[in-house]
Amino acid sequence: MYAAVRRYEGVTDSAEAARLVNEGFVPLMRQVPGFVAYYWIDAGDGVMVSTSVFQDRAGADESISRAADFVRDNLASLLPNPPLVMAGEVVASA
């Protein structure tokens, strides 16, 4: 399995961002081949984190591309700063 993690800082409205992600982005993630799971986390203090899990690297890479497009097209005013993006192989899970 592979995962992509994106950390967004300076979020201006976490409730609205969560609504838009749930309604618009989650369905896009489910369409990516190899989809396993997606999580959108409100870490507080203007920080939100997403975690996408896929069966292969191609799915994780696709999620990063789709996330960038979705943020640019739908969330730019709510997520004004570029995210810190990390991706790699899942080497332990429970």
PyRosetta script that sets phi, psi and omega in degrees:
from pyrosetta import init, pose_from_sequence

init()
pose = pose_from_sequence("MYAAVRRYEGVTDSAEAARLVNEGFVPLMRQVPGFVAYYWIDAGDGVMVSTSVFQDRAGADESISRAADFVRDNLASLLPNPPLVMAGEVVASA")
pose.set_psi(1, 155.3)
pose.set_omega(1, 177.9)
pose.set_phi(2, -131.1)
pose.set_psi(2, 149.3)
pose.set_omega(2, -179.7)
pose.set_phi(3, -132.6)
pose.set_psi(3, 149.5)
pose.set_omega(3, 172.5)
pose.set_phi(4, -123.4)
pose.set_psi(4, 130.9)
pose.set_omega(4, 179.9)
pose.set_phi(5, -121.1)
pose.set_psi(5, 132.0)
pose.set_omega(5, 178.9)
pose.set_phi(6, -126.7)
pose.set_psi(6, 126.8)
pose.set_omega(6, 179.7)
pose.set_phi(7, -110.8)
pose.set_psi(7, 122.5)
pose.set_omega(7, -180.0)
pose.set_phi(8, -109.4)
pose.set_psi(8, 128.0)
pose.set_omega(8, 176.9)
pose.set_phi(9, -114.6)
pose.set_psi(9, 153.9)
pose.set_omega(9, 179.6)
pose.set_phi(10, 79.2)
pose.set_psi(10, 23.8)
pose.set_omega(10, -179.7)
pose.set_phi(11, -62.7)
pose.set_psi(11, 128.3)
pose.set_omega(11, -174.2)
pose.set_phi(12, -87.7)
pose.set_psi(12, -25.1)
pose.set_omega(12, 179.9)
pose.set_phi(13, -152.5)
pose.set_psi(13, 93.7)
pose.set_omega(13, -174.7)
pose.set_phi(14, -66.8)
pose.set_psi(14, -34.7)
pose.set_omega(14, 180.0)
pose.set_phi(15, -66.1)
pose.set_psi(15, -43.0)
pose.set_omega(15, 179.1)
pose.set_phi(16, -69.7)
pose.set_psi(16, -38.8)
pose.set_omega(16, 176.7)
pose.set_phi(17, -61.0)
pose.set_psi(17, -43.3)
pose.set_omega(17, 179.5)
pose.set_phi(18, -62.5)
pose.set_psi(18, -41.3)
pose.set_omega(18, 179.5)
pose.set_phi(19, -62.4)
pose.set_psi(19, -47.1)
pose.set_omega(19, -178.3)
pose.set_phi(20, -66.9)
pose.set_psi(20, -38.5)
pose.set_omega(20, 177.4)
pose.set_phi(21, -64.6)
pose.set_psi(21, -46.7)
pose.set_omega(21, -178.4)
pose.set_phi(22, -62.8)
pose.set_psi(22, -42.5)
pose.set_omega(22, -176.5)
pose.set_phi(23, -81.0)
pose.set_psi(23, -32.7)
pose.set_omega(23, -172.9)
pose.set_phi(24, -111.5)
pose.set_psi(24, -40.6)
pose.set_omega(24, -174.2)
pose.set_phi(25, -87.1)
pose.set_psi(25, -39.0)
pose.set_omega(25, -179.5)
pose.set_phi(26, -56.2)
pose.set_psi(26, -45.3)
pose.set_omega(26, 177.2)
pose.set_phi(27, -60.1)
pose.set_psi(27, -33.6)
pose.set_omega(27, 177.0)
pose.set_phi(28, -66.4)
pose.set_psi(28, -39.3)
pose.set_omega(28, 179.5)
pose.set_phi(29, -64.8)
pose.set_psi(29, -39.3)
pose.set_omega(29, -179.5)
pose.set_phi(30, -63.2)
pose.set_psi(30, -22.0)
pose.set_omega(30, -179.9)
pose.set_phi(31, -83.2)
pose.set_psi(31, -15.0)
pose.set_omega(31, -177.6)
pose.set_phi(32, -73.5)
pose.set_psi(32, 128.3)
pose.set_omega(32, 178.8)
pose.set_phi(33, -56.8)
pose.set_psi(33, 137.8)
pose.set_omega(33, 179.4)
pose.set_phi(34, 84.5)
pose.set_psi(34, 8.3)
pose.set_omega(34, -179.7)
pose.set_phi(35, -56.8)
pose.set_psi(35, 133.9)
pose.set_omega(35, 175.4)
pose.set_phi(36, -116.5)
pose.set_psi(36, -52.0)
pose.set_omega(36, -176.3)
pose.set_phi(37, -161.3)
pose.set_psi(37, 157.3)
pose.set_omega(37, 175.2)
pose.set_phi(38, -141.8)
pose.set_psi(38, 138.0)
pose.set_omega(38, 178.7)
pose.set_phi(39, -134.8)
pose.set_psi(39, 137.5)
pose.set_omega(39, 175.3)
pose.set_phi(40, -121.1)
pose.set_psi(40, 118.3)
pose.set_omega(40, -169.7)
pose.set_phi(41, -117.3)
pose.set_psi(41, 130.9)
pose.set_omega(41, 172.5)
pose.set_phi(42, -93.1)
pose.set_psi(42, 105.1)
pose.set_omega(42, -178.3)
pose.set_phi(43, -86.8)
pose.set_psi(43, -1.9)
pose.set_omega(43, 179.9)
pose.set_phi(44, 84.3)
pose.set_psi(44, 166.7)
pose.set_omega(44, 177.8)
pose.set_phi(45, 53.5)
pose.set_psi(45, 38.0)
pose.set_omega(45, 176.5)
pose.set_phi(46, 75.3)
pose.set_psi(46, 19.8)
pose.set_omega(46, 179.6)
pose.set_phi(47, -116.4)
pose.set_psi(47, 130.5)
pose.set_omega(47, 173.9)
pose.set_phi(48, -131.1)
pose.set_psi(48, 146.8)
pose.set_omega(48, -175.7)
pose.set_phi(49, -132.2)
pose.set_psi(49, 135.8)
pose.set_omega(49, 174.0)
pose.set_phi(50, -115.4)
pose.set_psi(50, 146.1)
pose.set_omega(50, 175.5)
pose.set_phi(51, -131.8)
pose.set_psi(51, 123.9)
pose.set_omega(51, 178.4)
pose.set_phi(52, -115.8)
pose.set_psi(52, 132.4)
pose.set_omega(52, -179.0)
pose.set_phi(53, -121.5)
pose.set_psi(53, 132.9)
pose.set_omega(53, -178.1)
pose.set_phi(54, -135.9)
pose.set_psi(54, 161.5)
pose.set_omega(54, 179.8)
pose.set_phi(55, -72.2)
pose.set_psi(55, -22.7)
pose.set_omega(55, -177.8)
pose.set_phi(56, -144.0)
pose.set_psi(56, 169.2)
pose.set_omega(56, -178.1)
pose.set_phi(57, -62.8)
pose.set_psi(57, -36.5)
pose.set_omega(57, -178.6)
pose.set_phi(58, -58.8)
pose.set_psi(58, -40.8)
pose.set_omega(58, 178.6)
pose.set_phi(59, -65.2)
pose.set_psi(59, -44.1)
pose.set_omega(59, 178.8)
pose.set_phi(60, -62.1)
pose.set_psi(60, -43.2)
pose.set_omega(60, 178.4)
pose.set_phi(61, -63.3)
pose.set_psi(61, -41.5)
pose.set_omega(61, 178.4)
pose.set_phi(62, -62.5)
pose.set_psi(62, -38.2)
pose.set_omega(62, 179.8)
pose.set_phi(63, -64.0)
pose.set_psi(63, -36.0)
pose.set_omega(63, 178.8)
pose.set_phi(64, -65.4)
pose.set_psi(64, -43.2)
pose.set_omega(64, 179.1)
pose.set_phi(65, -64.7)
pose.set_psi(65, -46.0)
pose.set_omega(65, -179.4)
pose.set_phi(66, -65.9)
pose.set_psi(66, -36.8)
pose.set_omega(66, 178.5)
pose.set_phi(67, -63.1)
pose.set_psi(67, -44.6)
pose.set_omega(67, 179.4)
pose.set_phi(68, -60.1)
pose.set_psi(68, -44.3)
pose.set_omega(68, 179.4)
pose.set_phi(69, -64.4)
pose.set_psi(69, -44.0)
pose.set_omega(69, -177.3)
pose.set_phi(70, -65.8)
pose.set_psi(70, -43.5)
pose.set_omega(70, 178.7)
pose.set_phi(71, -62.2)
pose.set_psi(71, -47.6)
pose.set_omega(71, 179.8)
pose.set_phi(72, -57.7)
pose.set_psi(72, -43.9)
pose.set_omega(72, -173.6)
pose.set_phi(73, -84.4)
pose.set_psi(73, -23.4)
pose.set_omega(73, -171.1)
pose.set_phi(74, -130.8)
pose.set_psi(74, -20.6)
pose.set_omega(74, -171.7)
pose.set_phi(75, -126.6)
pose.set_psi(75, 9.3)
pose.set_omega(75, -173.1)
pose.set_phi(76, -55.1)
pose.set_psi(76, -39.1)
pose.set_omega(76, -178.8)
pose.set_phi(77, -74.9)
pose.set_psi(77, -23.5)
pose.set_omega(77, -179.3)
pose.set_phi(78, -91.2)
pose.set_psi(78, -29.4)
pose.set_omega(78, -179.7)
pose.set_phi(79, -121.6)
pose.set_psi(79, 75.8)
pose.set_omega(79, -169.8)
pose.set_phi(80, -73.5)
pose.set_psi(80, -16.6)
pose.set_omega(80, -177.0)
pose.set_phi(81, -106.4)
pose.set_psi(81, 144.8)
pose.set_omega(81, 177.2)
pose.set_phi(82, -63.5)
pose.set_psi(82, 144.5)
pose.set_omega(82, -178.0)
pose.set_phi(83, -78.7)
pose.set_psi(83, 158.5)
pose.set_omega(83, 166.6)
pose.set_phi(84, -86.4)
pose.set_psi(84, 120.3)
pose.set_omega(84, -174.9)
pose.set_phi(85, -114.1)
pose.set_psi(85, 130.7)
pose.set_omega(85, 175.6)
pose.set_phi(86, -131.4)
pose.set_psi(86, 144.3)
pose.set_omega(86, 177.7)
pose.set_phi(87, -150.3)
pose.set_psi(87, 151.3)
pose.set_omega(87, 177.1)
pose.set_phi(88, 175.2)
pose.set_psi(88, -178.1)
pose.set_omega(88, -179.7)
pose.set_phi(89, -74.0)
pose.set_psi(89, 136.8)
pose.set_omega(89, 173.3)
pose.set_phi(90, -76.6)
pose.set_psi(90, 119.4)
pose.set_omega(90, -176.5)
pose.set_phi(91, -108.5)
pose.set_psi(91, -5.4)
pose.set_omega(91, 174.2)
pose.set_phi(92, -155.6)
pose.set_psi(92, 143.9)
pose.set_omega(92, 177.5)
pose.set_phi(93, -156.2)
pose.set_psi(93, 165.4)
pose.set_omega(93, 178.4)
pose.set_phi(94, -138.4)
pose.dump_pdb("model.pdb")
